[in-house]
């Protein structure tokens, strides 16, 4: 009888060992992750963080928006674990240790007030790279009449960004220039330009699509109209160029290349060297499960080749 009981105890111990090992292997991820930077990436980063914390409730994630320039500065100085970047990484930043992970795509769009006196004509004609350059770069155009090629002396009120940011750099790159070359009243942040355009019937600005469109209705933000680009430069917006009605239409157009790049662009998370383990797990999540949330928040998923290449940087 004693031998029988001992055998039972021994079997129980042996059976218990795998469960103990499995419990250790499944230990919950813990730690803190901090991000700062681009307003463009902020809404999507918040969504990723919310979903990641559902899987790892013991991980704390702090996210703040302040412009791509701040994100890069904070990442390089190790004030944060990850900088949110809405522009390409510069060579000098790579030399300082910047390691960039592409995580999504989006675009910068031209925004005007929904009560612009020439809105009907603007939506029918759009604007070209050349007309935009004469407004934001050279200053040759100062009226809506000049932009549309009609007789009108109604002035254009230009707005640009005061903070170092990816949106302004991308908008300037569309014209072959840099952010400091852009003309206009300088306003801080994406929400700042959106607010300025909403309040000024004669405003012409530019916004990341996450701020130009309402996330609930999927249509342009109240008080704002998104101005289309006349890509083929034939003086009108053709049916194949009319994809600005909803954010879903626009992101599909960006995904297939109908919307030019720039102002379409890739978004990045940047660390100073290889990220610590908990941060690396967050990036892995973004590049795997997290991509399915991109479209819902108004962003474009990366293709498999890009995802594979960025995951390789974590090895």
Helices and strands as residue ranges (DSSP letters): H 2-25, E 31-37, H 39-55, E 59-65, H 68-76, E 82-85, H 91-95, E 98-113, H 119-125, H 129-136, H 144-148, E 157-161, H 166-173, G 179-181, E 185-187, H 189-199, E 203-208, H 209-212, E 224-227, G 239-241, H 247-255, E 264-272, H 277-287, G 289-293, H 294-297, H 304-312
